[in-house]
Amino acid sequence: MRLLALVRTHNRAHLLPIVLDELLRYNRLGDTDCCISLAVDRPTSDVCKIIAKYSSRIFSVIEMPFPLVSSFGERFSEGLNLQLDDAERWDLNPDWLYLADDDRWFEPNRITEELPRALATPDVDLWYCRSLFMWDEPHLYNPSRYHHTPLISRYRPGDRFPLNRMISAPVSVHDDALIQRRTGCLGTPLLDYGSFTQPERDELYKTFAAAGKIDDYTAALLRPPSNGLLNFRDTHGDFKDLYSECVNAKA
């Protein structure tokens, strides 16, 4: 099964290698063939160095002709459509799309078993994924921030992300899957480290506020967790802590 990972990156040089290494590792899971399309949005010099290091193993690197989020608003869908245009020009013909990012990855131990099964499931076209927002310590997460959305969708030629609403899959396969009840939920959580430290949370909130995105999801970046933080090991069992292995090791 060919999985096209639509990754976007801006300035998270400390997290991007973890994301790319994990996606490349998926090529060793059963018959999974993971291709990476990398959308580059105003990259820092450190991000550029990482892209150069991985360039031979990335299917395509596309420099975005506009900011994906700025004072002019969010243009994530437009950027994703440019990545799909590129994949179709090269006749990549994936079986699945995965809407990825440069700050999150599936818990490695669980996804190793679950991903091949999910991609081989014939009666699901849309896989919902739960994000856990890791907070201050690599094994702690904030349950007050909640994100559950379909990030893996079956590929349909010509299908595109809509520009009039924010969804995480191309519009036709998304809507058809909901109507036909061809959806599923992955048991493996996504570990999101994009709002890990207080300075990162402050900066992320300012970025979204400038783009006009102020809602409960973004406001939770600045609020103390209402019921405290949860320990991943207590709620989900043991896990492979790539953040400590990779980021803390370099500190």
Helices and strands as residue ranges (DSSP letters): E 2-9, H 16-25, G 26-28, E 33-40, H 45-54, G 55-57, E 60-63, E 69-70, E 73-74, H 76-89, E 96-99, E 104-106, H 108-119, E 126-133, E 140-141, E 147-154, H 171-180, E 183-185, E 190-192, H 198-210, H 216-219, E 230-231, H 232-236, H 242-243, I 244-248, H 249-250
